[in-house]
Amino acid sequence: MTTIPFKGRREDFRLVTGQGRYTADWNLPNQAYGHFLRADRAHAEIRSIDIAEARAMPGVLAILTGDDIAAAGYKSPPPMVQYPGKGGMKLRHPNRPVLAQGRVRHVGEEVALVVAETAARAQDAAEAIAVDYRDLPAVVDAADAVKDGAPLLHDDVPGNVAFDYEYGDAAQTEAALAGAAHVVKLTLDAQRIVGNPMEPKSCLAAYDPASDIYEVYAPSQGMSMMQGGLAAVTGVPFPQIRAHAYDVGGGFGIRGGAYSEYSALMLAAKLVGRPVKWVGTRSETFLSDFHARAAVMTGELALDKDGNFLAVRYHWLADLGAYPTPVASFINTLAATSQAVNLYRIPAVYGLHRLAVTNTTPTTAYRGATRPNVSYITERLVAEASRITGIDPIEIRRRNILAKEAFPYKTPLGTPFDSGDPPGMLAKLVEAADVAGFARRREESGRRGRLRGFGCAMFIEPSGGGGPKEEVAIKFGSSGDASIYSQTGPSGQGNETAFPEIVAGVFGIDPERVTMPVGDQEIASLMGMGSIGSRSAMSHGSALLVAAREVVKKGMELAAKDLEVSASDIVFEEGKYRVAGTDLSVGFTEIAKKYGAAPERPLDVKSGSPSPMAFPSGAHIAEIEIDPETGVLDLISYVAVDDCGNQINPTLVGGQLHGGVMQGIGQAIGEHCIYDRETGQLLTGSFMDYFMPHAFDLPEMTLYDHGVPSPNNPLGAKGAGEAGTTGAVPTIANAVMDALGPLGIHHLDMPYSPHRLWQAIHKANGRG
């Protein structure tokens, strides 16, 4: 076995030397500055907003409120969910105003936008706005929100229930559970967390009345998604919105769409006749960036006497926050079904998911979207089944995982798993993690007074899909160098390195001769989606592969012309067009130099390819130690075997896996977004109160590749960006519960903070 090798990325020098260009770095002539007044309470009626004093302050150019938004005809962003729920129920999707209208429903909701000559003057004026509120009861917990008599957030969401969604075969699953030798049942809280990218949410908007075009600069994981979101809210036609993003300081899903602030700034720019810039603070990130996870999940797993899985049943209660975001209802319903059986042979499945609204910040997809939640509940059930039956945790997985020969595999819910080798991954993991030596290591930890735990998790997850096709373009200049264009921009994945490598490999040239401009208007003409759902390599990369092959084909005619032969006599090998059976040839670079900048642009290509889907999978093991006197948890080792299909650039795959594991560790050991149940105030609104993992929290990590190419795209690639998080959450959870098991502790919700672990241990020892 060999670990994934590491090499450099071409964008690193620019970023580490401070030459990156993020939203805050953009400036336009004569720009003004915006500041948002936000709700300081969780639920209240707005009786009046007095802007007179603020409007008269020096340098103030305009103040926008909900009335201005209503007058502009702005709408609520449409939901992704159009399919029916339980009993044909339709999703209840209440209006989400850009600026509050009549009521505020969570702390941090946008109430007014002040535009002034400087950012400081805009902030001073915002603080002078007088809002007369009538406080209303708040509810910040989904279980409380759906109780009879709970405070109602929206008149058109009775009972605060936005959606009931069911799937699978209820009768078959019930029968299997009733006749099973063992039934394992768990209820787990996948706690609310905050994404917190390095770059806070920011935006610069400008309007040109002559062309009726808006220029919008904002951190984005895909400019077409940004344009589409803004167009849906503002009513401005899609082509009249030009979205720009150069470097993006972290995406993770929460930078996938258009936030309310961006639409408000577009209107402000039009009204004041000047560009308007707003740079959010870290406090605004905590309060108004969409949150994630926030689901309480109950799972039941049925087994026969030999430990074979018979059925699984789920009940979820998901917290959408005050307003369902376009994607939140989708990820908590249909998206969750695609991995409901994980990597196991489970013949019967049923699930019922209830989605509730609460007086909290809205939730959305965050690294892994629903995948970490699904793998968390399924793998905790498997670990608990191991404990109850006495079957070794590795052995119980061996008995139930899908065989390599079973792929392509269609799950009981109809999900088509494309390829994989679960037994091979597990065998490689067991050897690499030295599972056989764990008992010895646990004894050694015990002699030092430490509790040692072993956690294993396996997973499969969907990646890609979600759109009809991806459009890309390849253009050439007089130097013969190529420029490639795609809707996916840089937000940490290393696309500037990987995509040129794909294209250069087809051309047979040095990758340095292929560049990937970002933020270019050429991209605005392309259809497709951005960097979401672990799709970049297989969707955009495959589209570029197809386009590059088309370029080579077009070059055949040009090479034949130069070599004075028929195009049918030309073969292309190792970067050269050669006359078959002879030494007569011309290099691709020579053709590109000669014809690249010709007026007719004979080599340029703009093409589209279907948006494929694939199912990456993995098997992870972690070992941890807990100090029972302090509750401090140490991550001793982490071993991951992943099937990402064919790897385009192992360096980038390794980086994505490292980053994903780190974010899963953060959720498992400390991250937790907490609201006061009485007031609805966010209690963890800064890094003084909200845990974020550090480098010293990351254990020794070893990554192994066990790729099985996907047949669904020409690269044979699968997703890698979210696999680390999807695997880490259940892996760490199982390790912690294994460490606490000898004390009789068999249930403890994340996060596994020192205080929470200490309390559980002392209670188990009769001292709590």
N, C-alpha and C positions, 0 to 999 in steps of 0.2 A: 504494500500500500504506500502511496505517496501523497503527501499533503498538497493542497493547491499552492502553486508557486505565486510569488508576488513580484510585480514590476510597476513602474511608475505610470502616472496619467499625464497627458499633455496639458490639461488645464490647471494642474497643481501649481505651477510656477506663478501663473497670473493671480491665483487666489491667495497663496501664502505670502506674496509680496505686496498685497494690498491693492492690486490692480483690477480686482473684481468690480463690477458695476451693478449695484443693487438698486432697488426702487428709490431709496433715499438719496442716491447719487445723481438721479436725474433732475435737471433744472431747465426751465424754459424762460425766455425773456418776459419780463413784466409779470411774473407769477405772483399770486397772492397765496395766503396760507389759511388752512382750515383747522378747526378744533371742534370736536363733538362734545356736546353736553349729554351725559348719560344718566339713566335712572339710578337714583341712590336707594331705591327700595324695590322689593320683589314683585309687588302687586298693588296697583293703585289706579284710581280713576284720575285723569288729568282734568281738573276743573278749569284751569286757565294757564296760559303761558304769557308772561309779561316781558316783552323784549325791548321796551322803550328805553330804559336806562342803558342797556347793553348796546343798542343800536346807535345811541348818541355818543358813545365813547370814541376817542381819537383812533383813526385808522380802520374803523370797522366799515366794511363794504356791503355786507349783506348778512342776514340771519334767516335761515330756512327752518321751518317747522313742518309738522305733518300736514298742515293746511296747504303748504306749497307743493308737497309731494302729491296730495290728492288733486290739486289744480292741474298738475302736469300729467295726470292720468296714469301714473305709475301703478304697476300691478304686482301681485305676489308671485314669486318664482314658482313655476309649475313643478309638480312632483314627478319622479320617475315611475311611480307605481300607478299603473292603469289597469292591472288585473284585479279580479275579485278576491275578497277574503272569505271568511267562514260564512256559509249560507248566502253567498253572493254579496256580502257587505262591500261597499265602496269605501276607499280611504277618505277619511275626513281631513281635509287639508285647509285649515283656516287661513285667512289673509295674514300675510306677514308684511306690514308696512315698512318702507325704507326708513322713515322717521315715525315715531310713535304717534298713533292717532286715537285719541280718546282714552287710552289706557296703557300703562306699562305692565309688562308681564315677567320681567326678570331684571335683576340688578345688572346694570351695564347696557341695557337697551338704549339705542340711539334716540334722543328726544329732540335735539336741535343741532344745527350746524352753523357755526359762526365763521365768516370769511373776513379776513383782515389783511392789512399790509404786512404784518409780521406774525409769526407763530405765537409769540408772547402776547401780543395784543388780542389775538383771537382767543387765547386761553383766558385772559383777564375778562374779556367781554362775556364769555360763556359762563364764568363764575358769577356774573352780575344778572343773569337771567333768573327771573323769579317764577317758579312753577308751583302752582297751588294744587296739591295732591289730596285726594281722599283715600286713605289707606284701606286696602281690602285684605282679607285673610289670604295667606300664601300657603302653598303646599309644595314641598321640595323632594318628596319621596314618591316614587311611582306607586308603591303599594298603598300609601295613604291617598293618593290622587284618585284611585279607582274605587275607593270605599263610598258607600252611600252617604250623601250629605257633605262630601268633600267640596271645598271651594272650587267653583267652576271657572276655568280660564277663558273659554270661548263658548259663546252661545250656540255655535254650530258644531261643537264637539261634546255631546251629552255624556255625562259620566267621566269626562276627561279621557275617554277611550277613542283613539284615532283610528285603530284598525285591529281587527281580530283575523288572524290568518292561520289556516290549518293545511296540513299536507300529509300524505301517506295513507295507510290503511288502518283506521282506528280499530275495526273489529278483529283483523288478523293479529294486530299487535296486542290487543287485550287478551286474546286467546292464548298467545304465546307466553305472556306474562303470567296468566293464571295457571298454566300447566308447567311452569319452569321449576327446576330443582332449586335454583337460586335466583333471587331478584335483588339487585343492588340499587339503592336509591340515594341520591345526593341532591342537595340544593346549594348552589354556589352563587356568590355575588361577584360578578365581574365589575369591579368598582369604576366609577367615573374618573377619567383622567383628562389632562390638558396636553395638547400636542406640543406647544412651546417650541416652534422652530427658532433658530438663531435670529432670523430676520423677522422683526415684528411686522404686522400687517400695515401697509402703507399704500398710498396712491397719489398719482399726479394726473389730473384730467384737464384737457384743453378742448376748446370748441372753435371751429372755423366757420363763421356764418356764410362765407362765400361758397364753400363746398358742401356745407352742412355735414361735416365730418368731425367726429370726436376722436381724439387721441387719448388713450388710457394706458398709463404706465402702472403696473401693479405686479406683485409676485404671483406667478401662475404656473401651474403644472401643465398648461396647454392653452394656447391663445384662442383656439376655436371654442373651447369650453367657456373661456372668459367672455368672448364676444357673444356667444349664444345666451349666456346667463344675463348679461347686461341688456341684450336686445329684448329678452322675454320680459324683463322688469320695466324697462324704460319705454318700450315701444319703438325705439329707434331701429330702423332696418339694419340687419346684420352687416351688410357691406359698408355702412356708414360709421361703424365702430372699428377703430384700429387699435388692437391690443399690443402692448409692448412688454417684454420681459427679457432681460439679458441674463444676469446671474440671479438665482433664487436661493435664498439662505434657508433651505429646508422646505419640503413639501408635505410629505407623509399623508396626503389625502385632504388635509384641512386647507390646502392651497389649491384645491381642485376647481373651485367655482368662484362666482362673483359675490362678494359680500355687500351688504346694504350700503356701507359707507361709499363704495365706488360709484353706485348709482346716484347717491346724493351729491357727490363731488362733480359728476357730469352735469347735473342740473345747475349747480352753483357756478360752474365755469361758463355755462351758457348765459346765465342771468347777469353775471358781473362783467362778462366780456373779456375775461382774463383767465389764464391757466390757474388752477387752484391745487395746491400741494398739501397733503396731510401725511405725517409720519406718526404712526401709533407708538404708544409706550408699552413697556412690558406689562404694566397694570391692565392696559386695554387688551392685551393678548389674553391674559387670564380671564377677563370679564366677558369679552365679546368674540374671541376666536371660538369656533365651534369645538365643543368637548367631544369625548368619545367613550366607547364601551358602554357603561351604565346599563347593565342588564342583570336581572336575577333569573337564574336558570335552574330548573329542576329536571333531572334525568333519571330514567329507570332502565337498567340493563338486565335482560333475562338470560340465564345460562342453563344448560342441561347439566347432568351429574358429572360429565367429563370436562366441563369448562368451555363448551362450545357456545358461542353467542347465538341467541335465538331471536331477540327483538330488542329494540330500543325505543323509548318514548320520551319526548321532551315537552316541557311547558316553560315558556319564557315570558317574562314581564320586562319589556324594554322601555327605557326612559328617553323620550324624544326631546325633552326640554320644552321651552315655552312655545316654540313653533317648529313643526316638522320641516327639516331641511329637505331639499329635493331628493337626496340620496339616502337619508336615514331610514325611511320606511322600507326601502328596497333591501338594504344590507341586513335589516333585522327580520326579513321575511324570506323572499325567494332566494336571495343570495346565500342564506344560511343553509338551505336544503341541499346545496351541491356537494357538501362534504359531511352530511348528516351521519353516514355510516363509517366515516373516516376510511382507513385502509383495510377494513374488516369485512368478512362475509357475514352480513346480518340480513336475514331474509325479510324481516318485518320492521317497518318504521312508521311512526306517527308523531306529529308535532302540532302544538297549538301555541302560537305566539301572539301576545297581546301588547299593543303599543300605546303608551300613555303620554299625556302632556303634563308638564309640571312647571312651576315658577323658577326655572333654572335656564342657564345658557343652552341653546339648541345643540344637539349632537349630530355628528356626521361620521364619515369614514375616516379612520386613522390607521396608520400602518398595519395592514392586514384586514382592515374593515371588520367584518364579522368573523373572520377566520380564527383569530386567537380565542374568541369566545367559544366557538364550536369545538375546537381542539381541546380547550380547557375542560369543558364538561365531559367530552367523550373519554379523554385520557385519564381524568380523575375517576370516572366510572370503571375503567379497565383496571386501574391500580387498586381501587376498592374491591373489585371482583377478585383480584389476586389475593388480597388480604383475607377475604371472607372464605374463599374456597381452599386457601392454602397452596394454590398453584403458583409457582415462581413467576414473577412479573415478566421475565423474558419468555418463559415457556407458554404462558397464557396468550401472549401475542403470537408466538409461533403457530399455535393451534388455530388461530383465527384470521391471520392476515391473508390477503389475496396472493395467490401464486403469480409468478411472472407470466405464466402461460395463460392466465385469466384475462390479460389485457389484449385488446381493448375490452373494457368491462363496463357494463351498464348497471348502475345501482338500482335498487328497488324503486327509487324515485325517478329513474330515467336519466340520471346524469351520466354522460359518456366519458369515463376515464380513458385517456388516450394510450398511455404506456407507463410502465413502471416495473420495478423489481423489489417489492417489499422484503421478501426473504433474504435477498442478497444484501440489501441495506442493513438489515438487522444483524446478519452474520458479521458483516464488516464492523458494525458498531460494537458488538460484543467483544470482538478481538481488540479493537483499538482502545476501548475504554477499560480493558482488563477487568471485566466483570467478575471473573473467577477470583480475583484478589481482593474484592471489596470486603468480604468478611474479615480478612486480616487487617485491612485499613480501619474498619470500624472498631475492632478490638483495640487498636493502637490509639485511636481517638478517645475511646472510653477510658484508657489508662490516664489520659490527660484531663479527664473530667468533661470531655466534649461529647455532644450528641452528633453522630455522623449519619447522613442520609443519602440514599441513592434514588435518583429519579430518572425514569425513562419515559419517553413519549414518541409516538409515531404520528404522522399526519399526512394528509394530502389536501391540496387547495386548488381552487380555480385560478387561472391567470389569463389575462387577455380578453378577447371578445368585446362586446359592448358597442360595436359600431359596424356599419356596412362595409367600409373599406378605409384604408389608409392611403392618402396621397403623399407622394414625395416628388422632389425635383432634383435633377443633377444638371449643373451648368458649368461651362468651361470658359476660361479667359485666354488671352493671348499667350500666356506662359505655358499653357497646356495643363495647368493645375485645375482640379475640379472643386466646385463648391456644391455641397449637398444641403438640402432643405427638408425639414420635417416639422410636424406640429409638436413634437416632443422637444422641450428645451432643457437646459441644465439646471437641475435642482439637487445635484449631488450624485447622480448615477454614473457620471463619466461618459455621457453620450458623445462628447467631443472626441473621445478617444476610441470608443468601440465602433461607432458608425463609420468613420473613415477607414477603419481596419477592414470592415466588411466590403466596402466599395473598392478599396485599394487591392484587396485580395482577388476580386474579380478582374480588375484591370491589370494585375500583375505589376504594380508599381509600389513605390515607397509610400506608406500611409501618410507621411508628412506632406505629400503632394495633394492631399485631399483635406479640405477644411470644412467646418460646419458653422457657418455664420448663424448667430441667434439674434432674435429681435428684429430680423429683417422683414420688410414688407412682402418679400417673395413668399414668406410663410403664410401670410394672410390669405393668399389665394388658394391654399390647399385645404382639402377636406380631411377630416380625421379627428382623432382624439389625442390627448396629451399623455403625460407620464402618470398613469393611474393603473391600478390592478396588476402590477408586475408584468406589464405588457410591452415595454419599450423595445427589447431586443427582438422578440418574435414577431411583433406587429410592425413597428417602424423599421426594424432591422431587416426583416424579410422583404418589406416593400422596397427598401433600398437595394437589396440583393437582386430582386427582379428588375428594377430600373437599371442597375449597373449592367446586367446581362443584355438589356435592350440597347444600352450605349455601345457595348462591344459589337452587337449585331449591326448597328448602324455604321460602325466603323469599318465593317467588312467592305461595303461599297466604296468607301473612300480609299481604303488600302488597295482594293482591286484597281481603282482608277490610277493610283500612283504607281503600282507595279505592272500596270498595263496587262492585266489578266481578267478573266471572268471571276465574279464574286464566288462562284461555286468552286473555284480552285483554291480559295483561301481557307486556311485553318488558323485558329487563334490558340496559341500555347505560350504560357509563361510570359505574358506581357508582349507578345509579338504576333503580328499577322504574317503568316508564312505561306508561300506557294507550296502546296502539297508536293512532296517528293523532290523538293529542291532546297537550296540554301538561300534562296531569294526571300527577303523578309523586310518588314518595316515595323518599328516599335510602336506600341500604343501611344507612348509619350510624343513621338514624332507626329503622329496623326493628330493628336490633341493640340499640339502647338500650331500646326499648320491650319487646322480647320476650327479650332475652339472658338475663336472670336470672329469668324466669318459672318457676314451680315445675315445669311440664311440660318445660322445657328444649327448646323447639321448634326451635331453630336448631343445637343441638349435634349433632355428627356423629362417629361412630367407624366407620371403614371400612378395608378392606384392598384392596390392589392387587397384581397379580402382580409378582414380582421380576424385572425385565428384565435382559438382558445386551446389551452393545454393545462395539464394538471401536474405541477411539480409536487414532489413529496420528500419526506425526510424522516430520519430517526435520530433522536438526540438523547444524550445521557449527561446528567450533571451529578456531582458529588458536593455536598455542603457539610459544614460543621456549625453547630449552635453552641454558644456558651450559656449553660442554663442559669448562671448567676447574673448575667447581664442581658440575655436575649439577643446578643449580637450574632449575626449570621455571617459566616465567611463562605464564599463560593470557592471551592478548592479546585475543581476542574470542570471543563465543559467540552464534550466531544460531539461533533455533529457530522452525520453522513447525509448528504443531500443529493437528490436527483433533480438537477436543473436542466436536463437535456444536454444538448451540445453547448459548450461554453465558448462564447466569442472571445472574451478576454478574462482569463482566470483571476487576474488582479482585481478587476471590478466585481466579479462574483464574490470573491473573498471579502472585499470591503462591504458589499451589500449584506452578506451574511453576518459579519461582525456587527454592523450597525443595527441590523434587525434583532439579533440576540440581545444587544445592549438595551434596546427599547423594551423588549420583553422582560428582561431582568428588572428594569426600572419599575414596570408595573407590578411585578411579583414582589419586590422587596420594599417598595416605599411610596410610589406615586399614588396619590389619593386626593381627589377634589371633593371638598366637604363644604356643605351649606349648613347654616344654622337653621334648625327645623322650625323655629318660631318666627324669625325675621326674614328668612330667605337670603341673608347676607352670606357672601362667599368668605369662608374662614381661611381658605388657603390661596390667597390672592397675590402672593409674592414668593420668591425663592427663600424667604425667611421661614415660610410655613409649608411650602410645597416641596417635597423631596424630588431631587433629580439625581440620577446615577452619575458617578464620577469614574474616572479611569481606574481608580484603585478598587472599585466594586466589580470590575470585569475580571473573571478568573482566567487561569491559563486555558486557552481555547485552541482546540485542534479541529481543523476542518478537512473532511474527506469528500471527494467527488465520487458519485456512483450514478453517473448520468445515463439515462436511456433516452435516445433521441425521440422527439415527438414527431409523429407522422403528419401532423396537422399544419406544418409550415416548412418552407424550403430550407431553413437554417437548422431545423431539428431542435430548436431552442424551447425552453420553458421559462417561467418566471423565476426570479431570485430575490426580488426586492423585499418581499414580505415573509419569506420562508423562515427567517431567523426569529421573528417575533411570534409567528404562529407556533413554532416549535418550542421556544424558550418558556412561554407562560406555563404550559402544562408540565414541562420538564422540571422547572424550579419548584412548582407546586407539589409535584410528586416526591421530589427530594426532601422537601420540608416535612411533608406528612410522614414520610418514611423515618425521618429522624425523630419525630415526636411520637411515633407509634408505640415504642416500648413504654412510654409514660401513660398509655391509654388514651392519647389524644388522636382522634381519627377524623376530626373536622376542624378546620380553621380557615376563615376567609382571608384572602389577600387584602392589603399588602402585608407581607411578613416583616413588619418593622420590629426593631428590638423591643419596644414597649409591648406590642401585641404578643410577641413570642414569650416575653418574660411573664406577662400576665397569665398566659395559657399554662406555662410550665409550673408556675407557683400555685395556680389553682389545682392542677393535677397532683401536685405534691402535698395538697392540703394546707397550703400556706396563703392561698389567694382569698 
